[in-house]
Amino acid sequence: MDTLPPLQRGKGIFVNLTLDGICRLHLSGGHAKILLRIYEEAARWGDKDRSAAPKKAGNAMEKRQKTSLTMCLVAIGIVYGDIGTSPLYVMKSILEGNGGITQLNESFIVGALSLIIWTITLLTTIKYVLIAMKADNHGEGGIFSLYSLVRSCGKWLIVPAMLGGAALLADGVLTPAVTVTSAVEGLRSIAMMDRLLGGRQTGVIIITLCIIASLFAVQHAGTSRIGKAFGPVMLVWFLFLGATGAMNIFSMPQVLRAFNPAHAVELLVSPYNKLGFMILGSVFLAATGAEALYSDMGHVGRESIYISWPLVKICLILNYLGQGAWLLSSRGDAALASLESLNPFFLMLPGALRPVAVILSALAAVIASQALITGSYTLVSEAIRLDLMPHLKVQYPAETKGQIYIDTVNKILWVGCTFIVLLFRSSARMESAYGLAITVTMLMTTLLLFVYLSRVRGKKALAWGVLIVFGAIETVFFLSSLSKFAHGGYVAVIMALLLLSIMIIWHRGTQLEQKYSVRLKIGDYTENLAALRGDSALPELTQNLVYIGSSDDMETIDRNTLYSILDKDPKRARAYWFLSVHARRAKRDELSGRDVWHGLYFPRKAQPRLQE
């Protein structure tokens, strides 16, 4: 028998094997047991490496699980970009929809602020932070991860998963365009820059496209490095939001009445609200980043979001209240009424602070795009695992679990964002298209959450509460956002339908491939593999050639695998490994550092063992 070099997995597991022929491994993996079945000859574990590996892996796991201030800073830099830049355009959109600053009264402003506060509280805090984030698939969040948890509850659940995923990916194209353009347009609040840009939008578009190009160009560095760079900037941004908002609140403390939800309900049916329920289409923009927050959970960890979200929410609400206070004090200003585009976020600031606000908002807008970009990587990665999208190359630029980069997705998003900027040209037109797609994703997430809570967790009362309360709220938001369809929302719908068609075609093609696949008995081909292994006329491709599948039948092998080894391009190796991998969720109390071997969990009663 020959002694093969170690077959290793990760940075501490070395499996020394002594064998001759074919190795077949069946991994019920992830957080589960591992069973190694060796065909032909026995094998052995290297005792030294075996004793050392669990300790190393255990230390690594403890290090990952420890929530530090650094990870909270990364979370602020990665997760909250989208929702953190909403003050740039939410009140602006509400004003434009109601006829401008001259049409405002105190009841309207307080009611609008109340709608914003309770939308953030109900959708972001309660639904996503407190409920949805507990529905994680091995630490990963997002609608596809949620579907992975409930897919055994019914085949029809693939439909809401695909609808929600396609809509969120379409929204990921719009977010960088609208946020960066809104920030760059803030330059017009500075007299010198307004004169420099002139009356045309060309200068704004060029600056916007340069910023977007720079953002996508650095994605290959990984979210850990990006987050560490962006985190301090976003922390300054949120503190700036809170401080500038609080400055204006002192002059008009009556805006604090907005915490009473009765004012929100009153506004929806009041005569001075010209849009009626359609105003919710603009209000909803305050919570569009909630779904991205859920999708990005795997990049930064749930605990980091739990710790950092309260600070973020307080700063956001203070800024919205500050904008409302400024509007109350400026209602009769004729000069403001003559402005073509009035943005309370910039105009409420003293002139000396506006250049600082423009710079910070531009940086925050770039980071806002980051939240959707990293969320898109996670979504596509999950879709690939579920056979809903073509298999793309997934890179892991950091050692931290969950941080990924997909170059193809990065390029497609880059091209899509550029197209949106050139098509709409102004943030006001982009806002008309923004938000429609994400309401679909939220509705589908609510439906999957209902199934998860009722069927998987057995909490039927909570499940029905989620379905009734959030289903009703999001249905109203969806209906109010339909008014955006003719004003640009059709672009997001077209992109979502295109992505949905790709998912349907790929999923159906995979089903047909599996239906008509042919499996052959491995025992009938051992002599062929042995002959190939000993054929010195062919160059040795590698020492260990590994094929991974998911079949439960370890006595047969897919015909395409054998064709790849023996016929298509004969691949000579010293050993051929056929791995069948399955995963199950481990109970939280089962996990222990000493039982972890670089990502594989072994229950104490089922430690790795070898069978002939």
N, C-alpha and C positions, 0 to 999 in steps of 0.2 A: 504493500500500500504506500501511496505517496502522502507526504505531509504538505498540506496546502498552506499558503500564507494566510494570516488571519483575515476573516471576513468581518468587517467592523461596521457598526451603526453608531453614528454620533462621535463624540470625543472621548469616550471612556470605556466603551464596550468592545472588547476584543474576543472573538469566538475562535479558538484554535480547533480546527477540525482535522481529523485523520480519517480519510475515506477514499474510496475508489469508485467513481461512477456518478450517480445522479442524486442530488439532494432535493427533497421535497419538504417544504415548511408550510405549516398551517398556522397563521397568526389570527387569533380572535383578539384583535389588537386595540390600539388606542388605550383606553383605560379598561383593560381586560386581562385575560390570561394569555400566555403564549405557549403553544405546543409545537415542538420541533419533531417532525417525522423524517427520519433519514432512510432513504431507500438503498438497499444493497448492503452497506457496511455500517458498523457502529461509529459513534463519534464521541468526543469528550470536550468538556469545557476546560479552558485554562484556569486553574484554581487561583492563581495570583491575580489575574485580571478580573475574575468573577468577584472576588472579595473586595476589590478596590472600587469597582464600578458603581455599586449602589451608593456608597458614601459620597462620591463625587456628584452623582446625579441628585442625591438628596439635598446636598448643599446648594446645587443650582436651582432646585425647585423652591427651596426656602427663600433664596435670593429673589426669584421671580415674584413670589407671592407677597413679599414685603412691599407695602405701599410707602413710598418715600415722597418727600417734597419734590424731588427731581421728577418723578413720574407724574405728579400732579401738575407740575409746570409743563411737561410734555403734553399732558391732556389739554391744558388751556391752549397750547399752541396748535394742537391737531384737531381737537374735537369741536371746539366752540366757534370756529371761524365763521361758519354760515350764520348761525343764530346771533353771533356777536356783532355782525355788521348790519343786522336788520334795522337798527335805529337810523341808518343812512337813508332809508327809502320808505319805511312804513308810514310815518306821519305825512310825508310828502305825497305818497299815493292816496291817502285818505283825503287830504286837502284838495287835490286835483279832482278827485271823483265827486266832491261836494261843491265845486264851484269856486274854490280859492278862499283866501283869508277873509274877504269881505262878507262871506256867507256864514261865518262862525258865530256861535254864542257860547256862553259858559256851559250850558247843559250838553251841547254837542261835544265840546272838548273833553269834559269830564266823562261822558258816556263812551267816547272813543278810547280814552285811556283805560277805562274799566274793561272794555272788550279786549284790549291788548293784554292787560295784566292777567285776566282770567283765562285767556287763550293759552298764554305761556304756562300758567299754573296747571290747568287741566291736561293739556296735551303733552307738554314737555316734562313737567315735574311728576305728575301723577301717573300718566300712562307709560311714558318711556323710562324715566329714571327709576320710579318706584316699582313698576310692574314688569314692563317688557324686558328690562335689563336682567331680570332674574331668569328669563327664558334664554339661556345661552347654550350653545353647542360647543362644549369643551372650551369655553371662554370667548368664542366668536359670537358676534351679534349680527343683526340684519335679517331681512325677510327670508333669505334662502336658508340661513342657519335655523331660523324658526321653523321653516318648512321641514328641515331635516329631522326635527324633533317630533313632528306630527304626521309624517308621510305614511306611516303604517296605519293611520286612522282612517284613511280613505284615499282612493286614487284621484278623486275629483279635486283634492287639495292642491294638486299641481297647477290648477288653473289660477287661483288667486296668487299663488307664489310667482308664476310667470308674469301675470299682469302687474303686480306690485314691483317686481324686480325691473321689468322693462321701463315702467314709469319713473322709478328712482334713477336709473341710469340716464334716462332722457333729461331729467332734472339736473343731473350732474354736468351736463353740457351747458345748461342755461346759467347755473349759479356763478361760475367764474366771470362770465360775460357781464351779467347785471351788476355784480358787486364791484368789480374793478371799474367799470364805466361810471357807476354812481360816485365812486371815490374820486376819480380823475375829474369829473365834472365839478367837484367841489373847488377846483382851482378858480372857477369863475366867481366865487365869493370873495376873491382877492382882486382888487381893482387892477393892479399891474398885470396879473396873469390873465385877467379877462381881456384886457387890451391886447396882450400878446397873442392870445388864442384867436382873437377876432370874432366875427359873427358866425363863422362857419364851424362845423363840427369836426373837420378833418384833423385838426391838431389833437383833439381829444381821442379820436379813433387811433391815431398813430401811437400815442403814449400808451393807450390801453393795450394795443396789440403787442407792444414791446414788453410790457409788464407780464402779460399772459405767457408770452414766449419764454421769458426768464423763469417763470414759475414751473412750467413743464420741463424745462431743460435740467432742473436740479432734482427731479423726482427720483432718479436712479440712486441718489445718496441714501435713501431710506427714511422712513418716518421718524426714527429715533433721532438721527442727526438733525433732520428738518425741525422736529418738535423742540429740540434743545435750543435751536436758533430762534424759532418762532415764539416759543413759550414766553420769554421775557418781554418780547414786543407786545404779545397779546395781554399779558398781565398789566403792562403800562396802559394799553388801550382800554381795558375794562376799568381800571382805576380812573382813567381820564373821563370815561363815560359817566361813572358815578359822581365824580367831583364836579364836573360841569353841569350835570343835571341838578345836583343838590344846590348849587349856587343860584339857580333860577327858581327852585322850589320855595326858597325863603321869601321871595318877593310875592308869590301867589300861593300860599299854603292851602287854599281851597281845592287844589288839584288832588289833595290826599283823599278827598271824598271818593275818588275813583276805586278805592279798595272795596267799596260797597258794590256788589254785583248787580244790585237793583238798578243802578245807573246804566249798566250795559244793556239790560233788558229794555229799559225805558227808551234808549236811543234807537233800538231796532224798530220800534213802532211809532216814533215821534214824527211829526210833520216836518221838522227842520232837518231831518235826515233824508236828503233827496234820493238816495240810492236804496233806501229800505234795507232789506236783508242782503242785498248785493254788496253792501259795504264790507261784509265779512270777507269778500274776495281780497280786499286790501289788508284787513286785519290779520288774515291768515298768514301773510308774509312774515309776521313776527315769530311764527313757529315752524317755518319751513326747514330749519336746521335740526329739528328733533329726530327725524328719521336717520339723518347722517350721524347724529350722536350715537344712536343704537348700532349702526353699521360699523362705526369706528371703535366700538368697545374692545374688540380683539387686539387693537393696536396699543392701547394704553392700560387696559384693565378696568374692571368694574369699580373697584374701590377708589381708584384715582378720580373717577367721575363723581362718585358719591361725595367725596371730600371737596372737590373744586366747584361743583355746580351751585351751591348756595351763594358763594361769592359772585359768580357770574350773573346769576339771576338778580341779585340785589342791585348790581351795577346797571344792568339793563333797565330795570324798572325805574331806578332813579333818573336815568337819562330820558326815558319816555315822559316821566312826570315833569322833568325840566323843560322839555320841548312844549308840553302842554301849558306850563306856566308862562313861557315866553309868548305863546300864541294868545293867551288871555290878555297879556299886557300890550300886545301889538295889534289888536283887532282893528283899531281905527287909523292905522298908519297908511296914508295914501301912497307913499313911495313904495312900500312893500306890495301894495295891491297892484302896482303897475309892473312888477317883475314878471317876466315870462315864465320862469321856473323858480318856485320858492321852496327852498329846503330848510325847514326849521332847525335841523341838526347843526348846520354851519352858521345860520343867521343868528341863532341865540347866543353865539359866542362873542366875546369882545374882539375887536379887530386884530389885536395883537396875538390872540390865540388861534386865529383862523389858519395861518400857515402851518402851525403845529398840528391842527386838526386835519388838514389836508394830507400832510405827510403820514400821520398815524393812520388815517382812514385808508390811504392807499396801501400801506403795509398790511392793515387788518383785512382789506379786501383780498389781497393775495393769499393770506392765510385762510380766509373764508373759503376760497376755492380749494385749499388743501383738504378741508374736511370732506368735501364731496369727492375729491380725487382719490383719497385713501379709502373712502367708503366704496367707491366704484371698484377698486382693486379687490376688496373683500368680497363684494357681490359677485364679480366675475369668477373669482377663485371658487366660491361656493357653487356657482352655476356649473362650472367645469366638473366639479366632483359629482354633481347631480346629473351629469350628462345633458345639460340644457344648453351648453355652448361648446364650440370647438375647443379642442385642447390647445391652450396657449402656454408659452414658456412662463413659468412663475418663478421669480427670483426672490431670495431672502437676503436683503442687504444688511440685516442686523442679527445679532444673536438672540434678541428678545423674541419670544414666541408671538406669532400673529402678525409681525410686520413683513409685508410683502410688496413686491413691485412687478407690474406686468407691462412690459414695454409696448406691446401692441395696443393695449387699452390706453396707455398714456398718449400715444400718437393720435389715436382716433379722437380722444377728448380734446387734444390740442387743435386739430383740424376743425372739429365741431364748434368749439368756442370761437375760433377765428371767423368761421362762417356766420355765427350768430351776431357777432359785433358788426361785421360788414353788412349784414342784412338789415338789422334794426337801427344801428347807428347812434341811438340815444337811449339812456337808461329808462326814460319815461315809456318808450315803446316796448322795451324789454320787460318792464314791470307788468305790462298788460298781458304778456305771454307767460309770466312767471307764476308758479304756484298751482296751476291746474293739474299738472301731472302728479305732483307730490300728494295731492288730496287722494288720488287713486291708491297710491302706495300705502297711505295711512289707513284707508278703509280695508285694504287687503290684510295689512298687519293686524288690525283689530279682529278680523275674521279668524285668522290663524291663531291669534292669542286666545280667542274663545275656545277653539278646539284644544289647544295645549292645556289651558287651565281646567277645562271640564273633563277631558279624556285622559290626559297624561298625569296631571297633578291631582285630579279628583276634587277640585274646588269649584263645584258647580255654581254656588251662589255668587262667588267672585266672578266667574266666567260670564254669567248672565248680566251681572252689573257692568262689566267691561263692554259687552256687546251692546247693551241698551244705551248706556250713557255715551260712550265714545262713538258708537255707531251712529247715533242720532246727531251728535255734534259734527262729526266729520261728513255726514251726508249733507247737512246744511252748508258746510264750507264748500263741499264739492258742487252743489247746485249753484251757490253764489259765484263760484269761480268759472262756471260755464259761460258766464257773460264775457269772459276773456277770450273765448274761442275765436271769434271773428276778428279780434284785435291783435292776434299773434299767437294765441294759445294753440292754434292748429299746428304750429311748428313743433311744439312739444309732443302733441298727439301723434303726428306723423313719425317722429323719431321713436316714440314708444312703440308704435305699431310695427315699425321696421325691426326693432330689437325683439319684439314679441314673435314676429314671423321667423326670425333666426332660431329662437328657442324652440318653437313648435317643430320646425323642420328638423333640427338636430335631435330633439328628443324622440321624434317619430322614427328618424333614421336609425338611432341607437336601438330602439325597440325591435325594428325589423332585422337589424344586424344580429341581435341576440337570439331572435326567433329562429333564424336560419343558420346559425353557427353550428359547426360540426365538431364534436369532441371525439378524440381517439384515445385508445388505451395506451398509457405510457409504457406498459410492459412490452408492447409489440415493437417498440422502437428503441429499446435500450441498447440493442446490438448496433443499430445505426449510429447512435450517439457515441457509443464506445469506440466504434471504428473512426468516427470523425475526430474524436479526442486523441486517438493514437496516430492519426495521419500526419506524419512529419513533413509531407510535401506541402501542406498548407501552413501559412504563418499563424502563430498563436495570437488570437485577437485579444484575449485577456485570460486571467487565471480563474476568476469567478464571474460567470455570466448569469445574471439574475433576471427572471421574468416574474412580474407581479400581476396577479389576477384576484378574482373574488369568488371563485367557485367553491362550493362545499365538497365537491367530488375530487378527492386527491388521487384517484386511480386513473383519471382521464385528463387530457390536456387539449386545449383549443388547437384545431388544425392549423390556423394561421401562425401560431407560435412555432410549431414543428416546421412549417414551411419556411419561416424566417431563419431557423437554425440550419436546416438540412439542404434546402433547395434554392431559395432566393439568392442568398449569398452565404455559403457555408461558413459558419462561425465556430472556429476551433477554440476550445477553452479547456482548462484542467478540471473544471467542475461546472455543472449546470444546475442552477437553483430555480425551483418553481415555487413561488410564494403565493399563498391565498390569504388575503387580509380582510378581516371583518372588525368592526368596532362596536362597542356598546358603552353606554354612559355608566360611570362608576358612581356609587353613592359617596357623598362627601366624607362620611365617617370612615370609608374604606381607605382613603388616601393616607399614605405615610411616606415620609422622605426616604426611608431605608428600603421601601418597596419599589422605588422608581428607578428604572434603568434607562435614562435618557429618553423620556417621553413615553415609555411603555410601562404600564402598571401591572404588577403581579400580586394578586391576593396571597396572603401568607400561606394559605393551604394549597396554593397552586403555583408554587415557584417554578421557574423554567426547568423543564425536564426533557430528557431525550428518550425516545422510544425507537426500538428497531422496527 
